[in-house]
Amino acid sequence: MADNSRPARPVILGQNQYGKAENRVVKITRDGATHHIKDLNVSVSLSGDMDEVHYSGSNANVLPTDTTKNTVYAFAKEHGIESAEQFGIHLARHFVTSQEPIHQARIRIEEYAWERIEHSGKGAHSFVRQGQETRLTQITYDGATWEVVSGLKDLVVMNSTDSEFWGYAKDKYTTLKEAHDRILATEVSGRWRFGWSDDADPMPDWEESYAQTKRHLLQAFAETYSLSLQQTLYAMGARIIDHRGELDEVRFSLPNKHHFLVDLEPFGLKNDTADGAVYFAADRPYGLIEATVLRDGREARIPVDLTNL
């Protein structure tokens, strides 16, 4: 039988802590048609009377890290999120005062800021995350003709409503529930190809083209009542082609940044979209939607895999 007693050697346990890192929690607060987002990445670290769990494996003083995760989501619902600082104070106080063996709680929070997208549609529920995109361009010249493909990546956008997903094909492996009011979020990677290819032709205003292309992309995202991310992708590309005559082709790669309602029933809490819902922001696996939108009569030249561009 293994000897689980404390080591007889003069070896002692030093500083230690444990917890649940990077709990992504998104709180949507609805003020009528105006929505407010708090998007946090919360890491909990606890320390205290934890010698025995290291020496003998006794978990008597260990609050499971899964419980700390559940507490983050439950507190987002029960206490709301006024600020990252105040939310962290609530959590730290709870862990230290509710568990005698826990002597110290360290809460680390990253907050991701969102800026409203101004648009002509109803409501104030469309956002773009601040600290936005990386602008891209690729120039190809063969001595006679030019190919200019510009674009962006890492542009994270969200609609906190006006998105549904239902009526899809189902088989025996389908478990996803139909959604008639969901968060639609994606990290836009897009490229667009200019029709300009000859020095003899007037050159586009590159700065203005980029600014306006991005504007139309965002407006289409915000104003489209989405029944699928594919529909939104096409609306974004079609609006760009319709409004920017210098562009012949647009290609998007849109990972679906899934937000799932957290099951709070085990804690006696109702979690629904009508009453300040709490979501789990999953980073993987994710749906990946990709397509090209072309001006009529043009051919697709942008690579299918945008990482090759």
N, C-alpha and C positions, 0 to 999 in steps of 0.2 A: 504494500500500500504506500502511495506517495506521501511524503512528509510535508504537510502544508503549514507547519508551524513557522514562526519567525526565524529568519536565518541566524544561525549561531555565530557566524562570522561578524566582525565589527564593521558591518556594512549598514548604513542608514539611508532612509528615504529622504530625498531632498524635496524642494519645491515641486508642486504638482497641481494640475487642474484638469478638468474635463468638461465637456458640454457638447452642444450642437452648433455647428458652424454653418453660416450662409443659409439661413432660413429666409427664403424670398416670400414676402408678404405684400400684397397690393390691396389697398383699401380704397374703394370707390364710395364717396359720399355724394348723395344726390340732393341738390337744393333746387327742387323743381326740375326745369330743363337744363339747369347749370350743374355740371358735375365737377368734383374735385378729386384729385388723385394724390395718394401718398404711396410711394413705391419704395420699399425698404429692403435691405439685405441685412438680416439680424444674426449676429453670432453671440452665443451665450457660453460663458466659461465660468465654472464653479470650482471653488476650493474650500478646504476646511479639514474636518476630522476624517481623512480618507486613508489613514495608514493601513488599516486592516484589509481593505480591498486589494492593496498592493502586496502585502505580506502573505495573506492567507486566502485571498479570493473572496472573502465575505462581502456580499453586496448590501449588507444591512443599512449602511449609511449612504447608499448610492441612489439618488433620484435618477431614473433612466433618462438618457439624452432624448429619447422619443417623447418623454413627458415635457421636457423643456421646449421642444418643437411645438407640441400641442398648446402649451401655455402662450407662446408667441401669437399663434393664430386666435386663440380664445380671447386674449387681452386686446387684440386689435378690434374684436367685435364688442367686448364688454366696455372697454375704456376709450375706444377710438384712438386716433393718432393725431394729436394736436401738433406735435413736433417730434423729431427723432429723440431729442433730449428728454422730453417728458415721458415718452413711451419707454425709453431705457430706464428711467427712474422707477416707473411702475414695476417693471420686470425685476430689476435688481432688488428692490424692497421686498417683493413677493418671495423670491427665492431664499433670501437670507432670513426673513422673519417666519416663513412657513416651515422651514426644514432646519432643525437644531444642528445637525452636523455641518451644514453649509455656513461657513464663516465669511465668505467673500464671493460676490458675483460680479463678473466683468461682462458688460454688454457692449458689443461693438456694432455700430449701425452705419451702413452706407445708404444714402438717400439719393435716388435718381430723380432729377427734376424734369417736369413736363411743362411745355409751353402750349397755350391754346392755339389751335389753328382757326383763324378768322375765316368764316365762309358764309355763304348766302343761305345755307340750309337752316332748318329749325334746330334749336337747342344749342348748348355749349358743352359738347361731349367729345370733341375731337382734339387730340393732342399730338405734339411731336416732342420727343425727348431732347432736352437741352444738351449741349456738348455733342453736336450732331454729326454730320456726315463727313466722309473723306471724299474730296473731289478727285476725279480721275480723267485722264485723256490718253489716247493712243494715236500717234501720227504715223501713217505709212505713206511712203513716197517712192515711186519707181523711176523717177527721172522725167516722167511725163504726166502722171496723174497722182492725185492725193487721195488718201482715205483717212478721214478724221472720225474717230469714235470717242465720245466723251461719256461721262457718267458719274456715278457716286456709289458708295457702299457705306454700311453701318448707319443708315438713316432709320431710326426706330420710331415707328408711329403706332398710334392706338386709337381705336374708337371704343368707348366704354359702353355703347349700345348701338342700335340700328344695324345689328348683324344677327343673322340666323343661320342655322345649318340643320336641315331636315329633308326628308323625302329621298334619302340616299339609298343605294343598293345595300341589301343586308344578306348575310348568310349565317351559318351556325357559329361562326367565330366573331360575329359583331356584338359588341357590348356597349358601344358608345350610345348615349342617350341623345335624342333629338333636342336641339336647342332653338328656342324662339326669341331669346334675348341673351346675347353673349358678348363678351369682349372679343374684338378683332384686333390683333396686334401682329406686326411683322417688322423685320429688319430689312429694309429695302436695299437690294443690290441691283442697280440698273445701268444699262449702257444705251446710248443712242448714237446713230450714225448719220452724219451730215450728207446731204446731197451734193454739196460742193466738192469738186474733184479736180478742177482745172484752174490754173492761175489766171486764165482769161475771164473767168466768172467772178462776179463780186464776192468778196469774202464776207462771211457772216460776222456779226458782232458777237464774239465768243462769250464775253462777260454777260451781256444781256441775254443771250441765248440760254446760258446755264441758269441764270436767275429765274427766267420765265419758265423754263422747262421744269425746274424744281417746283415753282409755284403751281403750275398746272397739275403736276403729279400729286402734290399735297391737297389741292382743291378737289381733285377727283376722288382721292381717298376719303376725304371728309364728307363729301356730298353724296356719295353712292350708298344707298341702302343695300347692304350686302347680303345676298343669299349664299354666297360662297366666296372664298378668296380668289378663285379663278375669275369670277365676275368682276371683282374689284380690280384685279390686275388688268383685265381688258379695258375697263373704264379709264384707268390711269394712262395706258398706252394710247388709247383712241383719242383722249383729250389732248395729249401732247401732239400727236400727228395732226389733229384737226386745227390746232392753234399755232403750231410752229412749222411754217412752210419750208424751213431750211433742213428739216429732218425727214429722213426716209424710213427709218427703222428704229424700233425701240425693243429692247429685250430686258425682261425682269426675272430675277430669281428671288422669290419671297418665301422665306421660312415662316411657317405659322407658329407664332410665339404663344403657345397654348396657355390659357388661364382657366383653371378648374375651380369650381366652387368647393371649398373645404367642408368636409362632413363634420359639423359641430354638434350633431345630435348626441354623441356620447357625453357631452358636457352640458346637456340640457339647453342648448342654444339653437334657435332657428336661424338658418342662413339662406336668405333669398334675395333676389335682385331688387325687390321693392323696398328693402329695409337696410341699406348700407352693407352690401354683401362683402365677404372676405374671400379672396381667391388665393390659390397656390399658383405661382408663376413657374411653370415647368420649362427647363432649358433643353431637355432632350428626353426621349426622341421627339422629333418634330416633323410635321408635314412640310414638304418642300414643293412649292408651286412655281413652275417656270413656263414662260411662253414668250413668243415674239409677236409684236404687232407691227404691221407693215402698211406703208402707203400703197394704194392700189397700183399695180403695175410694176412694183419694185421687187427685187429679190433679196432674200435673207442672206446676210454676210457675217453678222455677229456670231461668234462661236457659241454653241449651246452651253458649254462649260465656261462661265464668265471668269473663272480663275485662270484660264488660258489667255485672257485678253490683257 
